[in-house]
Amino acid sequence: MGTYTTEEFVNATAQKDDARGKFELENPYTLEVNLNGRVWCKAGSMIGYVGGVKFTRQGMLEQGIGTLLKKMVTSEGLVLMKMEGQGRVYLADAGKRIQILSLQPGEQIFVNGNDLLALEDGMKYEIKMMRRVAGMASGGLFNIRVTGPGLVAVTTHYNPITLRVTPGQPVFTDPNATVAWSGSLSPDIHTDISFKTLLGRGSGESIQLRFEGQGWVVLQPFEEVYMQQKPG
């Protein structure tokens, strides 16, 4: 990168005024939310805003008693922040790349709980746990089922790759590299002790997700280890 005068630097990195969709990428790592009403985002992801915006941490019962109980049982869960008002809000998450998906009415996708950055108000979401997983892996094995219509922003470490799943050709993935998948799929747990021995690494590599049917799976070239939140 060359040397900038301060004016050149400001011009090169300034927020862009020509984009006015509800969700816009300012750059691959920063999401601009053009707010006129209410939008939900991952708590702690706001890096700046302009205008009259109020931020409120999601209430314990705001998504219903079922979601509350799942958070209590799993000791982890997506914590959302409500943004209300009118203005521009800028979101980011640890320098991860951001993808904006537009879901059609009734369309569903699953997103790893740590990789959901923002979603439009009115979209339904529900915390889902992968059964038979507790105690088998390092974490990050809860996911969010999001139902359209609406926009949802998803984050990945580096550039993602999407694998198609077709009948008779199951796809196996590392849970900590699995970001999202189509609502038509329901992953199962696949264990492979020989794979663990071959790699000579920790217990996580012996546990894989098995996707079978018709759909797609989004992977990131990074094994993300998630910190378990302690109750209380």
C-alpha positions as CSV (number, residue, x, y, z in Angstrom):
1,M,0.0,0.0,0.0
2,G,1.3,3.5,-0.9
3,T,1.6,6.6,1.3
4,Y,-1.6,8.7,1.7
5,T,-2.1,12.3,2.6
6,T,-4.8,12.5,5.3
7,E,-7.3,13.7,2.7
8,E,-6.4,10.9,0.3
9,F,-6.8,8.4,3.1
10,V,-10.3,9.7,4.1
11,N,-11.4,9.7,0.5
12,A,-10.2,6.1,-0.1
13,T,-11.8,4.7,3.1
14,A,-14.9,6.9,3.4
15,Q,-18.3,5.5,3.9
16,K,-20.1,5.2,0.5
17,D,-23.3,7.3,0.1
18,D,-24.4,5.7,-3.2
19,A,-25.7,2.5,-1.7
20,R,-29.0,2.6,0.1
21,G,-30.3,-1.0,0.4
22,K,-31.3,-2.0,3.9
23,F,-28.2,-4.2,4.1
24,E,-25.1,-3.1,2.1
25,L,-21.5,-4.2,2.2
26,E,-19.2,-1.2,2.8
27,N,-16.3,-3.6,2.3
28,P,-16.1,-7.4,2.6
29,Y,-15.8,-7.1,6.4
30,T,-18.3,-4.3,7.3
31,L,-22.0,-4.3,7.0
32,E,-24.0,-1.1,6.7
33,V,-27.6,-1.3,7.9
34,N,-29.7,1.5,6.6
35,L,-32.1,1.6,9.5
36,N,-35.7,2.9,9.4
37,G,-37.5,0.9,12.1
38,R,-35.9,-2.1,13.8
39,V,-33.2,-4.7,12.9
40,W,-31.6,-7.4,15.0
41,C,-27.8,-8.0,15.1
42,K,-25.3,-10.0,17.1
43,A,-24.6,-8.4,20.4
44,G,-21.2,-6.5,20.4
45,S,-21.0,-6.3,16.6
46,M,-21.8,-2.5,16.3
47,I,-18.6,-0.5,15.4
48,G,-20.2,2.8,14.6
49,Y,-23.5,4.6,13.7
50,V,-25.0,7.8,12.4
51,G,-28.4,9.1,13.3
52,G,-31.0,8.5,16.1
53,V,-30.5,4.8,17.0
54,K,-31.4,3.1,20.2
55,F,-29.6,-0.2,21.1
56,T,-31.3,-2.7,23.5
57,R,-30.0,-6.1,24.5
58,Q,-32.5,-8.9,23.7
59,G,-34.9,-9.5,26.5
60,M,-34.8,-13.0,28.1
61,L,-38.4,-13.7,27.0
62,E,-38.4,-11.8,23.8
63,Q,-38.1,-14.9,21.6
64,G,-40.4,-17.1,23.8
65,I,-40.0,-19.5,26.7
66,G,-38.8,-22.3,24.4
67,T,-35.7,-20.4,23.3
68,L,-35.0,-19.3,26.8
69,L,-35.1,-22.9,28.1
70,K,-32.7,-24.0,25.3
71,K,-30.2,-21.3,26.2
72,M,-30.4,-22.4,29.9
73,V,-29.9,-26.0,29.0
74,T,-27.0,-25.5,26.6
75,S,-25.3,-22.8,28.5
76,E,-24.8,-21.1,25.2
77,G,-26.9,-19.3,22.6
78,L,-27.0,-16.4,20.2
79,V,-27.3,-13.1,22.1
80,L,-29.0,-10.5,19.9
81,M,-29.1,-6.7,20.1
82,K,-32.1,-4.7,18.9
83,M,-31.4,-1.6,16.9
84,E,-34.3,0.9,16.6
85,G,-34.6,4.3,15.0
86,Q,-33.4,5.9,11.8
87,G,-29.8,6.1,10.7
88,R,-26.9,4.1,9.5
89,V,-25.3,1.4,11.6
90,Y,-22.0,-0.4,10.9
91,L,-21.5,-3.9,12.0
92,A,-18.5,-6.2,12.0
93,D,-17.3,-9.4,13.7
94,A,-13.6,-10.0,14.3
95,G,-12.7,-9.1,10.7
96,K,-14.7,-12.0,9.2
97,R,-16.1,-11.7,5.7
98,I,-19.8,-11.0,5.4
99,Q,-22.3,-12.6,3.1
100,I,-25.9,-11.1,2.6
101,L,-28.6,-13.7,1.8
102,S,-32.1,-12.8,0.7
103,L,-34.6,-15.5,1.8
104,Q,-37.9,-15.9,0.0
105,P,-41.2,-16.4,1.9
106,G,-41.1,-19.6,3.8
107,E,-37.5,-20.4,2.8
108,Q,-35.4,-21.7,5.7
109,I,-31.6,-21.9,6.3
110,F,-29.6,-23.0,9.2
111,V,-26.6,-20.9,10.4
112,N,-24.0,-21.7,13.0
113,G,-24.9,-19.7,16.1
114,N,-21.6,-17.9,16.1
115,D,-21.9,-16.9,12.4
116,L,-25.2,-15.0,12.3
117,L,-24.5,-11.3,12.2
118,A,-27.8,-9.6,11.5
119,L,-31.4,-10.3,10.3
120,E,-34.4,-8.1,9.4
121,D,-37.1,-7.6,11.9
122,G,-40.0,-10.0,11.6
123,M,-37.9,-13.0,10.5
124,K,-38.5,-16.0,12.6
125,Y,-35.5,-17.7,14.2
126,E,-35.1,-20.6,16.6
127,I,-32.1,-22.1,18.4
128,K,-31.6,-25.8,17.4
129,M,-29.1,-28.2,19.1
130,M,-27.5,-31.0,17.2
131,R,-28.6,-34.1,19.0
132,R,-26.1,-36.6,20.5
133,V,-23.4,-34.0,20.3
134,A,-23.1,-32.7,23.9
135,G,-19.8,-33.6,25.4
136,M,-18.5,-34.9,22.1
137,A,-16.9,-31.8,20.6
138,S,-15.4,-28.5,21.6
139,G,-18.5,-26.4,21.0
140,G,-20.2,-24.3,18.4
141,L,-22.7,-27.1,17.7
142,F,-25.8,-25.1,18.2
143,N,-27.3,-23.5,15.2
144,I,-30.1,-21.1,14.3
145,R,-33.0,-21.9,11.9
146,V,-33.9,-18.6,10.1
147,T,-37.2,-18.4,8.1
148,G,-37.8,-15.9,5.3
149,P,-38.8,-13.6,3.9
150,G,-36.0,-11.1,4.6
151,L,-32.3,-10.4,4.6
152,V,-29.8,-12.2,6.8
153,A,-26.1,-11.5,7.1
154,V,-23.7,-14.4,7.8
155,T,-20.0,-14.2,8.6
156,T,-17.1,-16.5,7.6
157,H,-13.4,-16.6,8.2
158,Y,-11.9,-16.0,4.7
159,N,-13.7,-16.9,1.5
160,P,-16.4,-19.6,1.9
161,I,-17.0,-22.6,-0.3
162,T,-20.4,-24.2,-0.9
163,L,-20.8,-27.9,-1.5
164,R,-23.9,-29.3,-3.2
165,V,-25.5,-32.3,-1.5
166,T,-27.3,-34.7,-3.8
167,P,-29.2,-37.9,-3.1
168,G,-26.8,-40.9,-2.7
169,Q,-23.8,-38.6,-2.3
170,P,-23.5,-37.6,1.3
171,V,-21.2,-34.7,2.3
172,F,-19.0,-34.9,5.5
173,T,-17.8,-31.7,7.1
174,D,-15.8,-30.6,10.1
175,P,-18.3,-29.0,12.6
176,N,-16.0,-26.1,13.4
177,A,-15.7,-25.2,9.7
178,T,-19.4,-25.6,8.9
179,V,-21.1,-22.2,8.6
180,A,-24.6,-22.7,7.1
181,W,-26.8,-25.2,5.2
182,S,-30.1,-25.3,3.4
183,G,-33.3,-25.9,5.4
184,S,-33.9,-29.1,3.5
185,L,-31.0,-30.8,5.2
186,S,-30.7,-32.3,8.7
187,P,-27.1,-33.2,9.6
188,D,-26.3,-36.3,11.5
189,I,-23.2,-37.0,13.6
190,H,-20.5,-39.3,12.0
191,T,-17.6,-40.5,14.1
192,D,-14.4,-41.8,12.6
193,I,-11.8,-43.0,15.1
194,S,-9.3,-43.9,12.3
195,F,-9.5,-40.4,11.0
196,K,-8.6,-39.1,14.4
197,T,-5.6,-41.4,14.7
198,L,-4.4,-40.6,11.3
199,L,-4.3,-36.9,12.0
200,G,-2.9,-37.3,15.5
201,R,-4.8,-34.3,16.7
202,G,-7.5,-33.5,19.2
203,S,-10.9,-35.2,19.6
204,G,-12.7,-32.8,17.3
205,E,-11.4,-34.2,14.1
206,S,-13.0,-37.6,14.8
207,I,-16.5,-36.0,14.8
208,Q,-18.0,-35.0,11.5
209,L,-21.3,-33.8,10.3
210,R,-23.0,-36.0,7.7
211,F,-25.4,-34.2,5.2
212,E,-27.6,-36.4,3.0
213,G,-30.4,-35.5,0.7
214,Q,-30.8,-32.5,-1.6
215,G,-29.3,-29.1,-0.7
216,W,-26.1,-27.3,0.0
217,V,-23.5,-26.7,2.8
218,V,-21.4,-23.6,3.3
219,L,-17.8,-24.1,4.7
220,Q,-15.1,-21.8,5.8
221,P,-11.4,-22.6,5.4
222,F,-10.9,-22.2,9.2
223,E,-11.6,-24.4,12.2
224,E,-13.3,-22.0,14.6
225,V,-13.2,-23.0,18.3
226,Y,-16.1,-21.6,20.3
227,M,-15.9,-20.7,23.9
228,Q,-18.6,-22.2,26.1
229,Q,-20.5,-19.6,28.1
230,K,-20.9,-20.3,31.8
231,P,-24.5,-20.2,33.2
232,G,-25.5,-17.2,35.1
